[in-house]
Amino acid sequence: MVSNIWVAAADNQVKIVESYLDGGDFTPNSKDPNGYTPIHAAASYGHIGLLKLLIKRGGDINVQDSEGDAPLHHVEDIKTAKLMVEELKADWKIKNNEGQIPAEYIEEDDEFPELAHYLRSLSHDQPHATSVSGDDSLASLPAPGNIDGHQIRYTMENEAPSEEDSIDDEERRKKIESILNSENPEEALRDLVKSAVQEGMSKYQNEQELEDVEAPSSKKRKD
């Protein structure tokens, strides 16, 4: 018999893996000294049939090793990655101890660019997983009141925008869309509002200073 369940999983020795599981001393989530599991091995070598078996027998598709790597961090082909994400519901946003999601981890080695691209595309194909709705976005904004010593209030403007305003609005819309697709949209939206308030106050102060400089001097006293 193969020396251990992890080697058997790496070699796709399904019957031997099953015998270890049936013996009761091992499970699909059993870890070696490095936290490596049979699921990591099956994912890494693309053994799809074995991977399905391990999950069916109680395996955790998101089990993490001692470095925080999930099986999806170690996958090496798109077919296996798609099966893990779309059928076995692997979490493509899970982070290892370095704070890397699988796409970032795989991009770092630059060995499987197509695989990295697929994993990256998930954040765009499934915006509901990382974004909030329009109503939730508005609800997450700071309440009208005092922010960093300044008063803030929200208004609706119906005035027709100028060409310059239209460009600014388009840039602002793209920035907000980017925020909504980020991992922490609520915090980013708050930062955006604070930045807008500070920029607005700075612009207002500059305008006031300019008006003071350009204001006509008082009339001289007549003799």
C-alpha contacts under 8 A as a table, 3 or more apart, distances in Angstrom:
res1	aa1	res2	aa2	distance
1	M	16	I	7.18
2	V	5	I	7.47
2	V	7	V	6.94
2	V	8	A	5.99
2	V	16	I	7.36
3	S	7	V	7.01
3	S	8	A	7.75
4	N	7	V	5.65
4	N	8	A	6.34
5	I	8	A	4.95
5	I	9	A	6.07
5	I	16	I	7.57
5	I	17	V	5.67
5	I	20	Y	6.43
5	I	26	F	7.87
5	I	38	P	6.71
6	W	9	A	5.09
6	W	10	A	6.23
6	W	32	D	7.70
6	W	36	Y	7.84
6	W	37	T	6.50
6	W	38	P	5.04
6	W	41	A	6.65
7	V	10	A	4.99
7	V	11	D	6.12
7	V	41	A	7.94
8	A	11	D	5.12
8	A	12	N	6.08
8	A	13	Q	5.02
8	A	14	V	7.39
8	A	16	I	6.44
8	A	17	V	5.94
9	A	12	N	4.95
9	A	13	Q	6.00
9	A	14	V	7.01
9	A	17	V	6.29
9	A	38	P	5.44
9	A	39	I	7.76
9	A	41	A	5.80
9	A	42	A	5.72
9	A	50	L	7.55
10	A	13	Q	7.74
10	A	38	P	7.46
10	A	41	A	4.90
10	A	42	A	5.84
10	A	44	S	7.96
10	A	45	Y	6.42
12	N	42	A	7.21
12	N	47	H	6.33
12	N	50	L	6.86
13	Q	16	I	5.45
13	Q	17	V	6.22
14	V	17	V	5.09
14	V	18	E	6.14
14	V	50	L	6.24
15	K	18	E	5.03
15	K	19	S	6.19
16	I	19	S	4.99
16	I	20	Y	6.38
17	V	20	Y	5.20
17	V	21	L	6.33
18	E	21	L	4.96
18	E	22	D	5.94
19	S	22	D	4.97
19	S	23	G	6.06
20	Y	23	G	5.13
20	Y	24	G	7.04
20	Y	25	D	7.02
20	Y	26	F	6.09
21	L	24	G	5.64
21	L	25	D	6.94
21	L	26	F	5.30
21	L	27	T	5.61
21	L	28	P	7.43
23	G	26	F	7.26
24	G	27	T	7.38
26	F	29	N	7.89
26	F	30	S	5.77
27	T	30	S	5.17
27	T	58	G	7.75
27	T	59	G	7.43
28	P	37	T	6.89
28	P	38	P	5.83
28	P	39	I	6.40
28	P	54	L	5.42
28	P	55	I	7.36
28	P	57	R	7.11
28	P	58	G	6.75
28	P	59	G	4.85
28	P	60	D	7.71
29	N	37	T	5.63
29	N	38	P	6.86
29	N	39	I	7.03
29	N	59	G	5.62
29	N	60	D	6.61
29	N	63	V	6.98
30	S	36	Y	7.93
30	S	37	T	5.58
30	S	38	P	7.21
31	K	34	N	7.14
31	K	35	G	4.58
31	K	36	Y	5.07
31	K	37	T	4.74
31	K	38	P	7.82
31	K	65	D	7.54
32	D	35	G	5.16
32	D	36	Y	5.30
32	D	37	T	6.59
33	P	36	Y	7.37
34	N	65	D	6.55
34	N	66	S	5.61
35	G	64	Q	7.21
35	G	65	D	3.98
35	G	66	S	4.75
35	G	67	E	7.86
36	Y	40	H	6.24
36	Y	41	A	7.61
36	Y	64	Q	7.86
36	Y	65	D	5.26
36	Y	66	S	7.56
37	T	40	H	5.19
37	T	41	A	6.54
37	T	65	D	7.42
38	P	41	A	5.00
38	P	42	A	6.13
38	P	54	L	7.83
39	I	42	A	5.13
39	I	43	A	6.06
39	I	51	L	6.26
39	I	54	L	6.70
39	I	59	G	7.31
39	I	60	D	7.98
39	I	61	I	7.11
39	I	71	P	6.45
40	H	43	A	5.22
40	H	44	S	5.99
40	H	70	A	7.17
40	H	71	P	4.46
40	H	72	L	7.93
40	H	74	H	6.85
41	A	44	S	5.18
41	A	45	Y	6.27
41	A	71	P	7.84
42	A	45	Y	5.45
42	A	46	G	5.91
42	A	47	H	4.95
42	A	48	I	7.12
42	A	50	L	6.43
42	A	51	L	5.53
43	A	46	G	5.07
43	A	47	H	6.33
43	A	48	I	7.32
43	A	51	L	6.60
43	A	71	P	5.85
43	A	72	L	7.06
43	A	74	H	6.74
43	A	75	V	5.26
43	A	76	E	7.91
43	A	80	T	6.91
44	S	47	H	7.91
44	S	71	P	7.13
44	S	74	H	5.04
44	S	75	V	4.44
44	S	76	E	5.96
45	Y	75	V	7.25
45	Y	76	E	7.22
46	G	75	V	7.04
46	G	76	E	7.20
46	G	77	D	7.02
46	G	80	T	5.66
47	H	50	L	5.51
47	H	51	L	6.06
47	H	80	T	7.90
48	I	51	L	4.93
48	I	52	K	6.21
48	I	80	T	6.43
48	I	83	L	7.88
49	G	52	K	5.29
49	G	53	L	6.34
50	L	53	L	4.96
50	L	54	L	6.16
51	L	54	L	5.21
51	L	55	I	6.37
52	K	55	I	5.26
52	K	56	K	6.04
52	K	88	L	7.89
53	L	56	K	4.99
53	L	57	R	6.19
54	L	57	R	5.16
54	L	58	G	6.65
54	L	59	G	5.29
55	I	58	G	5.30
55	I	59	G	4.13
55	I	60	D	6.35
55	I	61	I	6.67
55	I	88	L	7.86
56	K	59	G	6.78
60	D	63	V	5.22
61	I	70	A	7.71
61	I	71	P	6.84
61	I	84	M	7.58
61	I	88	L	6.99
61	I	89	K	7.58
61	I	90	A	5.70
62	N	70	A	5.35
62	N	71	P	6.53
62	N	72	L	7.67
62	N	90	A	6.00
62	N	91	D	6.61
62	N	94	I	7.86
63	V	70	A	5.55
63	V	71	P	7.03
64	Q	67	E	7.46
64	Q	68	G	4.94
64	Q	69	D	5.07
64	Q	70	A	4.43
64	Q	71	P	7.26
64	Q	96	N	7.85
65	D	68	G	5.14
65	D	69	D	5.42
65	D	70	A	6.63
66	S	69	D	7.42
67	E	96	N	6.37
67	E	97	N	5.63
68	G	95	K	7.07
68	G	96	N	3.97
68	G	97	N	4.93
68	G	98	E	7.98
69	D	72	L	7.81
69	D	73	H	5.72
69	D	74	H	7.60
69	D	95	K	7.34
69	D	96	N	4.91
69	D	97	N	7.49
70	A	73	H	5.40
70	A	74	H	7.27
70	A	94	I	7.47
70	A	96	N	7.32
71	P	74	H	5.35
71	P	75	V	6.52
72	L	75	V	5.23
72	L	81	A	6.82
72	L	84	M	7.44
72	L	90	A	7.13
72	L	92	W	7.23
72	L	102	P	6.04
73	H	101	I	7.45
73	H	102	P	4.41
73	H	103	A	7.59
73	H	105	Y	6.43
73	H	106	I	6.86
74	H	102	P	7.89
74	H	106	I	7.88
75	V	80	T	6.93
75	V	81	A	6.33
76	E	80	T	7.71
76	E	81	A	7.77
76	E	112	F	6.88
76	E	115	L	7.22
77	D	80	T	5.73
77	D	81	A	6.33
77	D	112	F	7.61
77	D	115	L	6.14
78	I	81	A	4.92
78	I	82	K	5.97
78	I	114	E	7.50
78	I	115	L	5.22
78	I	118	Y	7.26
79	K	82	K	5.29
79	K	83	L	6.33
80	T	83	L	5.12
80	T	84	M	6.17
81	A	84	M	5.09
81	A	85	V	6.15
81	A	115	L	7.80
82	K	85	V	5.20
82	K	86	E	5.60
82	K	87	E	7.56
83	L	86	E	5.42
83	L	87	E	5.15
83	L	88	L	6.40
84	M	87	E	5.82
84	M	88	L	4.74
84	M	89	K	6.00
84	M	90	A	5.29
85	V	88	L	5.86
85	V	89	K	4.66
85	V	90	A	4.55
85	V	91	D	6.75
85	V	92	W	6.93
86	E	89	K	5.60
86	E	90	A	7.59
91	D	94	I	5.56
92	W	101	I	6.78
92	W	102	P	6.35
92	W	103	A	7.76
92	W	119	L	7.05
92	W	122	L	7.76
93	K	101	I	5.43
93	K	102	P	7.24
94	I	100	Q	7.87
94	I	101	I	5.44
94	I	102	P	7.21
95	K	98	E	7.43
95	K	99	G	5.07
95	K	100	Q	4.91
95	K	101	I	4.49
95	K	102	P	7.25
96	N	99	G	5.25
96	N	100	Q	5.47
96	N	101	I	6.69
97	N	100	Q	7.42
100	Q	103	A	7.78
100	Q	104	E	5.56
100	Q	105	Y	5.75
101	I	104	E	5.42
101	I	105	Y	6.26
102	P	105	Y	5.02
102	P	106	I	6.09
102	P	119	L	7.37
103	A	106	I	5.31
103	A	107	E	6.02
103	A	116	A	5.09
103	A	117	H	7.59
103	A	119	L	5.28
103	A	120	R	5.78
104	E	107	E	5.02
104	E	108	E	6.20
104	E	116	A	7.57
105	Y	108	E	5.35
105	Y	109	D	7.28
106	I	109	D	5.70
106	I	110	D	6.61
106	I	111	E	7.47
106	I	112	F	6.93
106	I	113	P	7.99
106	I	115	L	7.89
106	I	116	A	5.93
107	E	110	D	4.97
107	E	111	E	7.58
107	E	112	F	7.40
107	E	113	P	6.74
107	E	116	A	5.72
109	D	112	F	7.86
110	D	113	P	6.01
112	F	115	L	5.37
112	F	116	A	6.28
113	P	116	A	5.01
113	P	117	H	6.06
114	E	117	H	4.99
114	E	118	Y	6.26
115	L	118	Y	5.12
115	L	119	L	6.35
116	A	119	L	5.20
116	A	120	R	6.07
117	H	120	R	5.01
117	H	121	S	6.07
118	Y	121	S	5.07
118	Y	122	L	6.75
119	L	122	L	5.47
119	L	123	S	7.85
120	R	123	S	6.08
120	R	124	H	7.71
121	S	124	H	5.32
121	S	125	D	6.09
122	L	125	D	4.97
122	L	126	Q	5.77
123	S	126	Q	5.55
123	S	127	P	5.97
123	S	129	A	7.59
123	S	130	T	7.18
123	S	181	N	7.34
124	H	127	P	5.56
124	H	181	N	7.57
126	Q	129	A	5.73
126	Q	130	T	7.67
127	P	130	T	5.55
127	P	131	S	5.58
127	P	181	N	6.17
128	H	131	S	5.23
128	H	132	V	6.79
130	T	180	L	7.53
130	T	181	N	5.79
130	T	182	S	6.39
130	T	183	E	5.65
130	T	184	N	7.80
131	S	180	L	4.93
131	S	181	N	5.05
131	S	182	S	6.84
131	S	183	E	7.46
131	S	185	P	6.62
132	V	136	D	5.81
132	V	137	S	6.06
132	V	180	L	6.40
132	V	185	P	7.34
133	S	136	D	5.07
133	S	137	S	6.01
134	G	137	S	4.97
134	G	138	L	6.34
135	D	138	L	5.29
135	D	139	A	6.18
136	D	139	A	4.90
136	D	140	S	6.11
137	S	140	S	5.15
137	S	141	L	6.74
137	S	180	L	7.95
137	S	185	P	7.95
137	S	186	E	6.87
137	S	189	L	7.69
138	L	141	L	5.41
140	S	186	E	5.66
140	S	189	L	7.48
140	S	190	R	7.46
141	L	186	E	7.40
141	L	189	L	6.46
141	L	190	R	5.65
141	L	193	V	7.44
142	P	190	R	6.28
142	P	193	V	7.71
144	P	151	Q	7.49
144	P	152	I	5.27
144	P	153	R	4.84
144	P	154	Y	7.05
145	G	150	H	7.91
145	G	151	Q	5.27
145	G	152	I	5.24
145	G	153	R	6.73
146	N	149	G	5.83
146	N	150	H	5.25
146	N	151	Q	4.50
146	N	152	I	6.17
147	I	150	H	5.18
147	I	151	Q	6.26
147	I	152	I	6.84
147	I	194	K	7.12
148	D	194	K	7.94
150	H	197	V	7.68
152	I	197	V	7.19
161	P	164	E	7.89
161	P	165	D	5.51
161	P	166	S	6.08
162	S	165	D	5.00
162	S	166	S	6.15
163	E	166	S	5.04
163	E	167	I	6.45
164	E	167	I	5.24
164	E	168	D	6.33
165	D	168	D	4.97
165	D	169	D	5.97
166	S	169	D	4.98
166	S	170	E	6.15
167	I	170	E	5.14
167	I	171	E	6.30
168	D	171	E	5.17
168	D	172	R	6.06
169	D	172	R	4.92
169	D	173	R	5.99
170	E	173	R	5.02
170	E	174	K	6.26
171	E	174	K	5.20
171	E	175	K	6.20
172	R	175	K	5.03
172	R	176	I	6.18
173	R	176	I	5.13
173	R	177	E	6.16
174	K	177	E	5.05
174	K	178	S	6.17
175	K	178	S	5.08
175	K	179	I	6.27
176	I	179	I	4.94
176	I	180	L	6.15
176	I	189	L	7.70
177	E	180	L	5.08
177	E	181	N	6.38
178	S	181	N	5.27
178	S	182	S	6.40
179	I	182	S	5.10
179	I	184	N	7.86
179	I	185	P	5.34
179	I	188	A	6.26
179	I	189	L	6.93
180	L	185	P	5.07
181	N	185	P	7.01
182	S	185	P	5.58
184	N	187	E	5.83
184	N	188	A	6.40
185	P	188	A	5.03
185	P	189	L	5.99
186	E	189	L	5.17
186	E	190	R	6.37
187	E	190	R	5.18
187	E	191	D	6.32
188	A	191	D	5.05
188	A	192	L	6.15
189	L	192	L	4.93
189	L	193	V	6.27
190	R	193	V	5.20
190	R	194	K	6.23
191	D	194	K	5.09
191	D	195	S	6.07
192	L	195	S	5.09
192	L	196	A	6.14
193	V	196	A	5.00
193	V	197	V	6.14
194	K	197	V	5.11
194	K	198	Q	6.21
195	S	198	Q	5.15
195	S	199	E	6.09
196	A	199	E	5.10
196	A	200	G	5.99
197	V	200	G	5.06
197	V	201	M	6.19
198	Q	201	M	5.17
198	Q	202	S	6.13
199	E	202	S	5.04
199	E	203	K	6.09
200	G	203	K	5.11
200	G	204	Y	6.11
201	M	204	Y	5.00
201	M	205	Q	6.12
202	S	205	Q	5.17
202	S	206	N	6.22
203	K	206	N	5.13
203	K	207	E	6.23
204	Y	207	E	5.14
204	Y	208	Q	6.22
205	Q	208	Q	5.05
205	Q	209	E	6.20
206	N	209	E	5.12
206	N	210	L	6.19
207	E	210	L	5.03
207	E	211	E	6.17
208	Q	211	E	5.10
208	Q	212	D	6.27
209	E	212	D	5.09
209	E	213	V	6.36
210	L	213	V	5.14
210	L	214	E	6.24
211	E	214	E	5.16
211	E	215	A	5.87
212	D	215	A	5.29
